[in-house]
Amino acid sequence: MKPPRTLRPHPRGPATAVTLAHVRRCAAFLATTTLVIAQTAPRPAAAPAAGEEPVALKEFNVTAQPLSEYAAAEATTGTRVVSTIRDLPFNVNVVTGELLDDFQALDFRDQMAYTSNVTGYETLSSGYSIRGFDADVQLRNGFRRIGLIDKVNIERAEVIKGPAASLYGAVFPGGIVNFVTRKPQTKRQQRVTFTVGNHDLYRAQLSSTGPLGGSRSLFYRIDAAADQRTFDQHYKEKNQATVSGQLLFRPSQRTSVNVEFEWLERRERGITSNSTVPFRIQPGVLDPYRVQPAIGTPRTYNRYVGIATEIIDFNSQGPHTYANRYVRNVTGTLEHRFTDVFSFRSSANWFERGLVRQEAGGRDQFNPVTRTIQRGTARYRPFPEGGATWQNDLVASFATAGVKHKLLLTLDAQRQTQQPKQYDAAVNQAFPASVAAGLSIDTPDYRFAAYKDNPALFTTVQNEDDTIDIRGVFLSERASLLDGRLLVLAGLRHDSATSTTRDRVSATTTKIDSAAWTHQLGLNFRVVPQLTVYANTSKSFVPQFGSGLDINGARFNLPNENGRGWEAGFKGEVIQNRLTFTLGYFDITLNNVATTVNDPATGRTVTLTNGEQASRGAEFDFNLIATDALQFFGGYGHTKARVESFEGARHLVGSPTRRTPHNTVGVGAKYDFKHGRLKGAYATLGFRYNSPSLPNPSTGRNLTASVTNPIVNNPMPNGLLPFPNLARGALVTVGQVRVDDGRESIRNAAYRLVDAGAGYRWRREKAAHKVQVNLSNVFDRRYTYGSSGQGDRLGLSMTYDLTY
């Protein structure tokens, strides 16, 4: 299983759509609040610049002026303390809040569109991959998070790539994204924004910051937003609202205390994990793994042959499915400088997240002959989660014999809890008889028995109470030698984890203790002032929930999933620092991927832990300030990620990892008229390309052998035999095996998207105004992505922004 995830939200009831009236009322509330604040607070002479935020300690807060509004000079995610990006021995990308605003990027997939080898892929939540590995866990200010992040208070998103577990503990080997929020400012500033667009898009957001009352040591920040939209698939809509507040107390230049609370709720209708474009099947395909009778009924199966894009706008879930989620979050941070050498940060976080999801049994098979989509299991899934984390960082900055040192000691502890539940209803009970055989796409009947309507029809499939405690210590040294030309980074981390699974269905409890040593070692060498060579190696780990069964039927603790990797490349600042870039190569392997199989000899379930995935590739990220008015930015990523071994599903060996394009391109440009009659106007343009990707390889078909119906040991499409220890063509009369069903050969088609925007800024008295128009998917391309999700068609939005 994957590690405990920070969020799978849990709404408070059945699907209740947030209507347009709700959003309008919320917008009115935000506008009224803004006016109240504006009337009760003295207005500043001018809006404060980004650099006027109260920063207590430079070790923990980015302070350098950005190279451009879309580029950053510093980041904190790579080392837990502020570092110049060029001096880091690995690739770190930064997506600024200005880019999110200019491109109206509300969703994760759009926000990461111009970052190499980061692919957003889910229609539900914010699943994504980095360098070919799933990484559905994000960070928010260094704390674990799954999705439910609104851009209203995001200052920047920092992407650290590679196995970074020696830095943050349990993370996936491709890397992780850390969303960094805006902090309170020393001068008063109010901002209100309204957006409308097609797809019934309505959004309102408010930000207010400054000193509290007349205080010179107490500062506040409030951010709030609400939006709604519909989709091209019928019945599909999303509604979201959020509010966060911060209080920053800075009694001296050496000390600060910040407390933040956050609430966010998202309600989605007609959207579940099954609301993707289904696969097209071909019925009656002869089964190559069965003996075909000389006469009589042949042995056939339904083979998956493609994505049914001919019904791309059809929603198999219908109007009665929903996914309601929320997150509550409180974070407190103390920063203090003891001396010019020692600085300290202690931060604690508490969260509560939840999900309630009702699925209508929508499956992934479209039969073009009957023009129906199979009905599956009606499923009700509450999934509340929670937890707390405490992080402590002690930094020592000093010099010895011409070497500058920055030592970091980190102690952290976290507890995560989850109570996943699942209730299933049989097809012949939950659906009318006319629907149980398949949902007609021409005359769809979406009726089914939901859990809230008739709980007695639903059987408890899962009811768990799980906890995991992880305690870690991390020590790193960053040394600068040769007058700063050579920088060496070395880090070592030890984590111990205790996970407990209480299965209330089987009335069993499983407890697992595990530990892991991980490391980080890298160097930068400045060959010439404009060019730096970097290289690093690191490891990651993921502690496991649950236990396995050995060949004798005895339970054993599953090992950690372990990642290891290295990368090397160049970082440059050329043309008088107008062009900054990173060009690198990486090689990552993930081991101990657990899978469950049946032993052919005994029929016993056995857990294997020899699954392995590998990813190798290259990436190029850049920002070019061509003139004072024109800049270009973006990235190209090439990833060859594949399954190296997988004994539970040998038909997948050699296949690419799920939802990973081999090539991705994201290139953008902005032209800002800074002089003349068009001063204040600007235009943006973006181009995105994704090569084909594997949407869902599945676990294939499960075949059971018998004397009367043996399995023929024929090669699978990848050339491997289902039973590797038996001869080709052998007849197997005992055992089970998984073989291909066609899904492993299906791909999302490559797609190209163009986005464009234009805006105008002006100042009047003490207020700054901005109007903006954005077009997404300008040429209205039809495409699928990720798990064969339906891509958005042409989008138009108009935004008005007021800052004073």
C-alpha positions in Angstrom: 0.0 0.0 0.0 1.0 3.6 -0.4 2.0 5.6 2.7 -0.7 7.3 4.7 -1.9 10.2 2.7 -2.5 13.6 4.1 -5.9 14.0 2.6 -8.9 12.3 1.2 -11.6 14.7 2.3 -14.7 14.0 4.1 -17.8 16.1 3.5 -20.5 16.5 5.9 -23.3 15.0 3.9 -24.7 14.0 0.5 -24.2 15.9 -2.7 -25.4 19.4 -2.3 -24.3 21.7 -5.1 -23.1 25.1 -4.2 -25.3 27.1 -6.5 -24.5 30.3 -8.4 -26.5 32.2 -5.8 -24.1 30.9 -3.1 -21.1 32.1 -5.1 -22.7 35.5 -5.7 -23.5 35.8 -2.0 -19.9 34.9 -1.1 -18.6 37.4 -3.7 -20.9 40.1 -2.1 -19.5 39.2 1.3 -15.9 39.5 0.2 -16.6 42.8 -1.5 -18.4 44.1 1.7 -15.6 42.9 3.9 -13.0 44.7 1.7 -14.9 48.0 1.9 -15.3 47.7 5.7 -11.5 47.1 6.1 -10.8 49.9 3.7 -13.0 52.4 5.7 -11.7 51.4 9.1 -8.0 51.3 8.2 -5.8 54.2 7.1 -4.7 53.8 3.5 -1.0 53.7 2.6 0.5 56.2 0.2 1.2 53.3 -2.2 0.8 49.6 -2.4 3.8 47.9 -0.7 6.3 45.9 -2.7 6.7 42.2 -2.2 10.0 42.8 -0.4 8.3 44.8 2.4 7.0 41.7 4.2 8.2 41.4 7.8 11.0 38.9 7.7 12.5 37.9 11.0 15.2 35.5 9.9 16.8 35.3 6.4 17.7 31.7 7.1 14.1 30.7 6.8 12.5 33.3 4.5 13.0 34.2 0.9 14.1 37.8 0.7 16.1 38.2 -2.6 14.4 40.2 -5.4 13.3 37.9 -8.2 15.1 37.8 -11.5 11.7 38.4 -13.1 8.1 38.2 -12.1 8.1 34.5 -13.3 11.5 33.5 -12.0 13.0 33.2 -8.5 16.5 33.5 -7.2 16.0 31.7 -3.9 14.0 28.7 -2.5 13.6 27.0 0.8 12.3 23.6 -0.2 15.6 22.1 -1.3 17.4 22.4 2.0 14.7 23.6 4.6 16.6 26.9 4.8 16.9 29.7 2.2 19.3 28.9 -0.6 20.2 30.5 -3.9 18.7 28.1 -6.5 21.9 28.2 -8.6 23.9 27.0 -5.6 21.8 23.9 -5.1 23.2 20.6 -6.4 19.8 19.5 -7.8 17.0 20.9 -9.9 14.6 23.1 -8.1 11.8 24.9 -10.1 9.7 27.8 -8.8 6.3 28.8 -10.1 5.5 32.3 -8.9 2.1 33.6 -7.8 2.3 36.2 -10.6 2.4 33.5 -13.2 -0.6 31.8 -11.6 -2.5 35.1 -11.8 -1.5 36.1 -15.3 -2.4 32.7 -16.8 -5.5 32.3 -14.5 -4.2 28.9 -13.4 -6.7 27.6 -10.9 -5.9 23.9 -11.2 -2.7 22.0 -10.4 -2.3 20.8 -14.0 -2.3 24.4 -15.3 -0.1 25.7 -12.5 2.7 23.2 -13.4 2.2 23.4 -17.1 5.5 25.2 -17.7 7.7 23.1 -15.4 9.6 20.2 -16.9 8.7 16.6 -16.0 5.8 17.6 -13.6 2.5 16.2 -14.9 -0.8 16.8 -13.3 -3.1 13.9 -14.2 -6.3 13.6 -12.1 -9.8 14.9 -12.6 -10.3 14.2 -8.9 -7.9 15.7 -6.3 -4.5 16.9 -7.3 -2.7 13.7 -8.3 0.5 14.3 -10.3 3.8 12.6 -11.2 7.4 13.9 -11.1 10.0 12.2 -13.3 7.6 9.3 -14.0 6.7 8.5 -10.3 3.3 9.1 -8.7 3.6 11.9 -6.1 0.0 12.6 -4.9 1.4 14.1 -1.7 2.2 17.8 -1.7 3.6 20.1 1.0 2.1 23.3 2.2 4.7 25.3 4.0 6.7 22.1 4.5 3.8 20.1 5.9 2.2 17.1 4.1 -0.9 17.8 2.0 -3.0 16.1 -0.7 -4.7 18.6 -2.9 -7.3 21.2 -1.8 -5.0 24.2 -2.3 -6.4 27.5 -3.5 -4.1 30.0 -5.3 -5.5 33.0 -3.4 -2.7 33.0 -0.8 0.0 31.2 -2.7 3.2 33.2 -3.1 5.0 30.5 -5.0 5.2 26.7 -5.6 8.7 25.1 -5.2 9.4 21.8 -6.9 12.3 19.7 -5.6 13.1 16.8 -7.9 14.6 13.4 -7.1 14.6 11.2 -3.9 14.4 13.9 -1.3 13.5 11.8 1.7 16.7 12.7 3.5 15.2 16.2 3.7 11.5 15.6 4.5 11.3 11.9 5.5 8.7 9.8 3.7 8.3 11.0 0.1 8.1 9.4 -3.3 11.3 9.2 -5.3 10.4 11.5 -8.2 10.2 14.6 -6.0 7.6 16.8 -4.3 5.9 20.2 -4.6 5.9 22.6 -1.8 3.3 25.4 -1.9 4.5 28.5 0.0 1.9 30.9 1.3 2.1 34.7 1.4 3.0 36.2 4.8 1.6 39.3 6.6 3.1 42.6 5.4 4.3 45.6 7.4 2.1 48.0 5.3 -1.6 47.8 4.8 -2.8 46.4 1.5 -6.2 45.2 0.4 -6.9 43.3 -2.8 -10.1 42.1 -4.3 -10.6 40.1 -7.5 -13.6 39.0 -9.5 -13.5 36.5 -12.4 -16.3 35.3 -14.7 -16.1 33.0 -17.7 -17.7 30.3 -19.8 -18.4 26.9 -18.2 -20.4 29.0 -15.7 -17.2 30.1 -14.0 -17.6 32.6 -11.2 -14.8 33.4 -8.8 -14.3 36.1 -6.1 -11.3 36.5 -3.8 -10.1 38.8 -1.1 -6.8 39.5 0.6 -6.1 42.0 3.4 -2.9 42.5 5.3 -1.0 45.0 7.4 -0.4 45.9 11.0 -3.1 45.1 13.5 -4.5 48.4 14.7 -1.6 50.8 15.3 0.8 48.1 16.4 4.4 48.0 15.2 4.9 44.3 16.2 1.6 42.6 15.4 0.6 42.0 11.8 -2.3 40.1 10.2 -3.3 38.6 6.9 -6.7 37.3 5.7 -7.3 35.5 2.4 -10.6 34.2 1.2 -12.0 32.9 -2.1 -15.0 31.2 -3.6 -15.6 29.8 -7.0 -17.8 27.5 -9.1 -17.6 26.0 -12.6 -19.2 23.4 -14.8 -17.6 21.1 -17.3 -18.3 19.8 -20.9 -19.5 16.5 -19.5 -23.1 16.8 -18.4 -23.8 17.0 -14.7 -20.2 17.6 -13.9 -19.5 20.7 -11.7 -17.2 21.9 -8.9 -17.7 24.4 -6.1 -15.0 25.5 -3.7 -14.6 28.0 -0.9 -11.7 28.8 1.4 -10.6 31.2 4.1 -7.3 31.5 5.9 -6.0 33.9 8.5 -2.6 34.7 10.0 -1.3 36.6 13.0 2.4 37.5 13.0 4.0 38.8 16.3 7.5 40.2 15.9 8.7 41.6 19.2 12.2 42.1 17.9 14.3 41.7 14.8 15.5 38.4 16.2 12.1 36.8 17.1 8.8 36.2 15.4 5.8 34.0 16.1 3.3 33.3 13.3 -0.1 31.5 13.7 -2.2 30.5 10.8 -5.6 28.8 10.5 -7.1 27.6 7.2 -10.5 26.2 6.1 -11.3 24.9 2.7 -14.3 22.9 1.3 -14.8 21.5 -2.1 -18.0 19.9 -3.4 -18.1 18.1 -6.7 -21.1 16.6 -8.5 -20.9 14.1 -11.3 -17.2 13.7 -10.6 -15.6 10.6 -9.0 -12.6 8.5 -9.7 -14.7 6.8 -12.5 -15.8 10.0 -14.3 -13.2 9.5 -17.1 -13.7 8.7 -20.7 -14.3 4.9 -20.8 -12.3 2.3 -22.8 -13.8 0.8 -26.0 -14.0 -3.0 -25.9 -14.1 -5.6 -28.6 -16.3 -8.5 -27.6 -15.7 -12.1 -28.6 -11.9 -12.0 -28.9 -10.4 -15.6 -28.9 -8.5 -16.2 -25.6 -4.9 -17.1 -26.5 -4.4 -18.6 -23.0 -7.2 -21.1 -23.3 -7.5 -24.3 -25.3 -10.0 -23.7 -28.1 -12.4 -26.5 -28.6 -12.6 -28.2 -32.0 -16.3 -27.7 -32.0 -18.7 -25.9 -29.7 -18.5 -22.5 -28.1 -15.1 -20.9 -28.4 -13.4 -19.4 -25.3 -13.5 -15.7 -25.7 -13.2 -12.5 -23.7 -13.8 -8.8 -24.0 -10.5 -7.0 -25.0 -9.9 -3.3 -24.4 -8.9 -1.7 -27.7 -8.9 2.1 -27.2 -10.3 5.1 -25.5 -13.9 5.8 -26.6 -13.4 9.4 -27.6 -16.6 9.2 -29.7 -18.5 9.6 -26.4 -16.0 11.9 -24.8 -18.8 14.2 -23.4 -20.9 11.4 -21.9 -20.9 11.2 -18.2 -21.3 7.6 -17.0 -21.7 8.7 -13.4 -24.7 10.9 -13.8 -26.2 13.6 -11.5 -26.4 11.6 -8.3 -22.7 11.0 -7.7 -20.6 13.4 -5.6 -17.3 13.8 -3.9 -17.4 16.3 -1.0 -14.2 17.2 0.9 -12.9 19.6 3.4 -9.7 20.5 5.2 -9.1 22.3 8.5 -5.5 23.3 9.3 -3.7 25.2 12.1 0.0 26.0 12.0 2.2 27.8 14.5 5.8 28.8 13.9 8.4 30.3 16.2 11.6 31.7 14.7 14.5 33.1 16.8 18.1 34.1 16.3 20.2 33.3 19.4 23.4 34.8 18.1 24.9 35.7 14.7 25.8 32.0 14.4 22.7 30.1 15.7 19.1 30.4 14.5 16.1 28.3 15.4 12.7 27.5 13.9 10.0 25.4 15.6 6.8 24.8 13.7 3.8 22.7 14.6 0.8 21.7 12.4 -2.6 20.1 13.1 -5.0 19.1 10.4 -8.3 17.4 9.8 -9.4 16.3 6.4 -12.1 14.2 5.0 -13.9 12.8 2.0 -17.4 11.4 1.4 -17.8 10.0 -2.0 -20.8 8.3 -3.6 -20.1 6.4 -6.9 -22.8 5.1 -9.2 -20.9 2.0 -10.4 -19.6 3.7 -13.6 -17.0 1.4 -15.0 -14.5 1.7 -17.9 -16.1 -0.5 -20.6 -18.0 0.9 -23.6 -19.5 -1.7 -25.9 -19.9 -0.1 -29.3 -22.2 -2.9 -30.5 -24.8 -2.5 -27.7 -23.9 1.2 -27.1 -23.8 0.7 -23.4 -21.3 1.3 -20.6 -21.1 -1.5 -18.0 -22.6 -0.9 -14.6 -20.3 -1.8 -11.7 -20.5 -1.6 -8.0 -22.4 1.2 -6.4 -19.9 2.4 -3.8 -20.1 4.7 -0.8 -16.7 5.8 0.6 -16.1 8.0 3.7 -12.4 8.6 4.2 -11.6 10.9 7.2 -8.0 11.7 8.0 -6.1 13.7 10.5 -2.8 14.2 12.2 -0.2 16.5 13.6 3.5 17.3 12.9 6.2 19.0 14.9 9.4 20.3 13.1 12.4 21.8 14.7 15.4 23.3 12.7 18.6 24.6 14.3 20.9 26.3 11.9 24.6 27.3 12.6 26.3 29.6 10.1 30.0 30.2 10.6 33.4 30.1 8.8 36.6 28.2 9.5 39.9 28.5 7.6 38.4 30.0 4.5 35.4 27.6 4.4 31.9 28.9 5.0 29.6 26.4 6.8 25.9 26.1 7.2 25.0 23.3 9.6 21.4 22.2 9.9 20.0 19.9 12.6 16.3 18.9 12.2 14.2 16.9 14.6 10.6 16.1 13.6 7.8 13.9 14.6 4.4 13.3 12.9 1.3 11.3 13.4 -1.2 10.6 10.7 -4.5 8.9 11.1 -7.1 7.6 8.7 -10.4 5.7 9.0 -11.1 4.5 5.4 -14.5 2.9 5.0 -16.2 1.3 1.9 -19.7 0.1 1.4 -20.6 -1.8 -1.8 -24.0 -2.7 -3.3 -24.4 -5.5 -5.9 -25.4 -4.4 -9.4 -28.6 -6.4 -9.4 -29.7 -4.7 -6.2 -28.5 -1.1 -6.6 -29.7 -0.6 -10.2 -33.0 -1.2 -12.1 -33.0 -4.4 -14.0 -32.9 -2.5 -17.3 -29.7 -0.7 -16.2 -27.9 -3.5 -14.5 -26.9 -5.0 -17.9 -25.4 -1.7 -19.0 -26.1 2.1 -19.2 -27.4 3.2 -22.6 -25.6 6.2 -23.8 -28.5 7.1 -26.1 -31.3 6.9 -23.4 -29.4 6.9 -20.1 -31.2 5.9 -17.0 -29.1 7.2 -14.1 -31.3 5.8 -11.3 -29.5 3.7 -8.6 -29.9 3.2 -4.9 -27.5 5.5 -3.0 -26.2 4.6 0.4 -28.1 7.4 2.1 -31.3 6.1 0.5 -31.0 2.5 1.5 -28.0 1.5 3.6 -29.3 -2.0 4.0 -28.3 -2.8 0.4 -24.7 -2.0 1.1 -22.1 -4.5 2.4 -19.2 -3.3 4.5 -16.1 -4.0 2.5 -13.6 -1.9 4.5 -13.7 -0.4 7.9 -10.3 0.5 9.3 -8.7 2.7 12.0 -5.1 3.3 11.0 -2.3 5.3 12.5 1.3 5.9 11.6 3.9 7.6 13.8 7.2 8.7 12.1 10.1 10.2 14.1 13.1 11.6 12.2 16.5 13.3 12.8 18.3 15.0 9.9 21.8 16.5 9.9 23.3 18.3 7.0 26.3 20.4 6.2 26.6 22.9 3.4 30.2 24.1 2.8 31.4 26.8 0.5 35.0 26.6 -0.6 37.4 28.2 -3.1 35.8 31.6 -2.6 32.4 30.2 -3.3 33.3 28.4 -6.5 32.8 25.0 -4.9 29.8 24.1 -2.7 29.3 20.7 -1.1 26.1 19.5 0.5 25.9 16.4 2.6 23.0 15.2 4.6 22.1 12.1 6.6 18.6 11.2 8.0 17.3 8.5 10.2 13.5 7.7 10.4 11.7 5.2 12.6 8.0 4.5 11.9 5.3 2.6 13.8 2.1 1.9 11.9 -1.0 0.2 13.3 -3.9 -1.1 11.2 -7.1 -2.0 13.0 -9.3 -4.0 10.6 -12.8 -3.9 12.0 -14.1 -6.2 9.4 -11.8 -9.1 10.3 -11.4 -7.9 13.9 -7.6 -8.0 13.6 -4.8 -5.6 14.5 -1.5 -5.4 12.7 1.5 -3.4 14.0 4.6 -2.7 12.0 7.9 -1.1 13.2 10.4 0.0 10.6 13.4 2.2 10.2 15.4 3.7 7.4 18.7 5.6 6.8 18.6 7.9 3.9 21.3 10.3 2.6 21.8 13.3 0.4 25.2 14.1 -1.2 25.8 16.8 -3.8 28.2 19.4 -5.1 28.3 22.5 -7.3 31.3 23.8 -9.1 31.3 27.2 -10.8 33.4 26.5 -13.9 33.1 30.2 -15.0 31.1 32.9 -13.4 28.2 32.2 -15.8 28.2 28.4 -15.6 27.9 25.9 -12.8 28.2 22.1 -12.9 26.1 20.2 -10.4 25.7 16.5 -9.3 24.0 14.7 -6.5 22.9 11.3 -5.2 20.1 10.7 -2.7 17.7 8.1 -1.3 14.0 8.0 -0.4 11.7 5.7 1.6 8.0 5.1 2.1 6.9 3.2 5.2 4.2 0.7 4.6 0.8 0.1 6.1 -0.4 -3.5 6.6 1.5 -6.8 6.5 2.3 -9.6 4.1 2.0 -13.4 3.9 5.0 -15.6 3.2 5.0 -18.9 1.3 4.1 -20.7 4.6 1.2 -18.6 5.3 2.9 -16.6 8.1 2.5 -12.9 8.4 5.6 -10.6 8.1 6.2 -6.9 8.1 6.4 -5.4 4.7 9.7 -3.6 3.9 9.9 0.1 3.1 9.6 1.1 -0.5 13.1 2.5 -1.2 14.1 4.9 -3.9 17.6 5.8 -5.0 18.8 8.1 -7.7 21.4 10.5 -9.0 21.4 13.4 -11.3 23.9 15.8 -12.9 23.8 18.8 -15.1 24.5 22.5 -15.7 23.1 25.7 -14.3 23.7 29.0 -16.0 23.2 32.7 -15.9 24.3 34.2 -19.2 23.7 37.3 -21.3 24.2 39.5 -18.2 21.9 37.2 -16.2 19.1 37.7 -18.6 19.0 34.0 -19.4 18.9 31.5 -16.5 18.6 27.8 -17.2 19.1 24.3 -15.8 20.0 21.3 -18.0 20.2 17.9 -16.4 20.0 14.2 -16.6 18.6 11.9 -13.9 18.4 8.1 -13.1 16.0 6.9 -10.4 15.0 3.4 -9.2 12.2 2.4 -6.8 12.4 -1.0 -5.1 10.2 -3.2 -2.9 7.0 -2.4 -4.6 4.7 -4.9 -2.9 2.2 -7.1 -4.7 0.0 -10.0 -3.8 -0.2 -13.2 -5.9 -1.4 -16.8 -5.7 1.1 -19.6 -5.4 0.2 -22.1 -8.2 1.4 -25.1 -6.1 -0.6 -24.4 -2.9 -3.2 -21.9 -4.0 -2.1 -19.8 -1.0 -2.0 -16.0 -1.2 1.6 -14.8 -1.1 3.0 -11.3 -0.9 6.0 -10.5 -3.0 8.1 -7.4 -2.5 10.4 -7.5 -5.5 8.5 -5.0 -7.7 10.8 -2.4 -9.3 10.3 0.7 -11.3 13.0 2.8 -13.0 13.0 6.2 -14.6 15.7 7.9 -16.6 15.6 11.1 -18.5 16.6 14.7 -19.1 15.1 18.1 -18.5 15.7 21.7 -19.5 14.1 24.7 -17.7 14.8 28.3 -18.6 13.8 32.0 -18.1 14.9 34.5 -20.7 14.4 38.2 -20.3 14.8 39.1 -24.0 14.1 42.8 -23.6 12.8 45.0 -20.8 9.3 44.2 -22.2 9.6 40.6 -23.4 10.3 37.5 -21.5 10.2 33.8 -22.3 10.0 30.9 -19.9 9.3 27.2 -19.7 10.7 23.7 -19.7 11.2 20.5 -21.7 11.2 17.1 -20.1 12.0 13.6 -21.4 11.2 10.7 -19.2 11.6 7.0 -19.9 9.9 5.5 -16.9 9.0 1.8 -17.0 8.1 -1.2 -14.8 11.3 -3.3 -14.4 9.7 -6.2 -12.5 6.2 -7.0 -11.2 5.6 -10.6 -10.3 1.9 -9.9 -9.5 1.3 -8.7 -13.0 4.1 -9.8 -15.3 2.2 -8.5 -18.4 3.2 -5.0 -17.2 6.9 -5.6 -17.2 8.5 -3.2 -19.7 5.4 -1.0 -19.8 5.7 2.7 -19.1 4.6 3.9 -15.7 1.1 5.1 -15.5 0.1 8.5 -16.8 3.7 9.4 -17.8 4.3 11.0 -21.2 7.8 10.4 -22.6 8.0 14.1 -23.6 6.5 17.2 -22.2 6.9 20.8 -23.4 5.6 24.0 -21.8 6.8 27.3 -23.2 5.3 30.7 -22.3 5.9 34.4 -23.1 4.8 37.7 -21.8 5.1 41.1 -23.5 4.7 44.1 -21.2 4.2 47.5 -22.7 6.2 49.8 -20.4 6.4 52.9 -22.6 4.3 54.8 -25.1 0.6 55.0 -25.6 0.1 51.3 -24.7 1.9 51.6 -21.4 0.2 49.3 -18.9 -1.0 46.8 -21.4 0.4 43.3 -21.5 -0.1 40.0 -23.4 0.7 36.4 -22.5 1.0 33.3 -24.7 1.6 29.7 -23.7 2.1 26.4 -25.6 1.9 22.9 -24.1 2.6 19.5 -25.5 2.2 16.1 -24.0 3.3 12.9 -25.9 1.1 9.8 -25.6 0.7 8.3 -22.1 -0.6 5.1 -20.5 -3.9 5.9 -18.8 -4.6 2.7 -16.8 -2.7 -0.5 -17.3 -4.8 -2.3 -14.6 -3.8 -5.6 -13.1 -5.1 -7.5 -16.2 -7.3 -10.6 -16.3 -7.1 -13.1 -13.5 -7.2 -16.7 -14.9 -7.7 -19.8 -12.8 -6.5 -23.1 -14.2 -8.4 -26.4 -13.8 -8.2 -29.9 -15.4 -11.2 -29.1 -17.6 -10.1 -25.6 -18.4 -6.3 -25.4 -18.4 -4.2 -22.3 -19.0 -1.9 -22.4 -22.1 1.5 -20.9 -21.2 1.7 -18.7 -24.3 3.9 -15.5 -24.3 2.2 -12.3 -23.4 2.6 -9.1 -25.7 5.8 -8.2 -23.8 7.3 -11.6 -24.6 7.2 -13.0 -21.1 5.4 -16.2 -20.1 2.6 -16.2 -17.6 4.3 -19.0 -15.8 8.1 -18.3 -16.2 9.2 -21.7 -14.7 7.2 -23.7 -17.2 7.8 -24.3 -20.9 6.2 -22.3 -23.6 2.9 -23.8 -24.6 2.7 -26.0 -21.5 -0.8 -26.7 -20.2 -1.3 -25.6 -16.6 -4.1 -27.3 -14.6 -3.6 -25.8 -11.2 -3.0 -22.2 -10.1 -3.9 -18.6 -10.9 -2.2 -16.0 -13.0 -2.8 -12.5 -14.3 -2.4 -11.8 -18.0 -3.0 -8.8 -20.4 -6.4 -7.5 -21.2 -5.5 -4.8 -23.7 -5.4 -1.8 -21.4 -1.6 -2.0 -21.1 -1.4 -1.1 -24.8 -3.8 1.8 -24.8 -2.5 5.4 -24.8 -3.9 8.9 -24.4 -3.1 10.5 -27.7 -0.6 13.3 -27.8 -2.0 16.8 -27.5 -1.0 20.4 -28.1 -2.7 23.3 -26.4 -2.3 27.0 -26.8 -3.3 29.6 -24.1 -3.4 33.3 -24.6 -4.2 36.4 -22.5 -4.2 40.2 -22.5 -4.6 42.8 -19.8 -4.3 46.4 -18.8 -3.0 47.9 -15.6 -3.5 51.5 -14.4 -3.4 53.5 -11.2 -5.9 56.1 -10.0 -5.2 58.0 -6.9 -4.0 55.4 -4.4 -5.5 52.3 -6.0 -4.1 49.9 -8.7 -6.5 48.4 -11.2 -6.1 45.6 -13.6 -8.4 44.0 -16.2 -7.5 40.8 -17.9 -8.9 38.4 -20.4 -7.7 34.8 -20.7 -8.2 32.1 -23.3 -7.3 28.5 -22.7 -7.1 25.8 -25.3 -7.5 28.5 -28.0 -8.0 26.1 -30.9 -10.6 24.0 -28.9 -8.7 20.7 -29.1 -10.4 17.5 -27.9 -8.1 15.3 -25.9 -7.8 13.0 -22.9 -5.1 13.0 -20.2 -4.0 11.2 -17.1 -6.5 8.4 -16.4 -8.3 9.1 -19.7 -9.8 12.2 -18.2 -11.7 14.6 -20.5 -9.6 17.7 -21.3 -11.3 21.1 -21.1 -12.3 22.7 -24.4 -12.0 26.4 -25.2 -12.2 28.5 -22.1 -12.8 32.2 -21.8 -12.5 34.2 -18.5 -12.5 37.9 -17.7 -10.9 39.3 -14.4 -11.0 42.6 -12.6 -8.4 43.1 -9.9 -8.2 46.0 -7.4 -5.4 46.6 -5.0 -5.2 49.6 -2.6 
